[in-house]
């Protein structure tokens, strides 16, 4: 069995996990996620051949 079908303890999941909610906190109200978003954006930009952005640029998105 591939690792994709295994749970965190290495066991096969017999049924899908029940997700009741998914939270998105892109404005930093709950968590300062700008460093993580900057990292993810720079991975994508690098793969597409674009220059990296800095954290202050990411914080300014959508404003």
ABEGO torsion letter per residue (X at the ends): XBAAABBAAGBBBABBBBBABBBBBAAGAABBAAAAAAAAAAAAAAAAGBBBBBAAAAAABGX
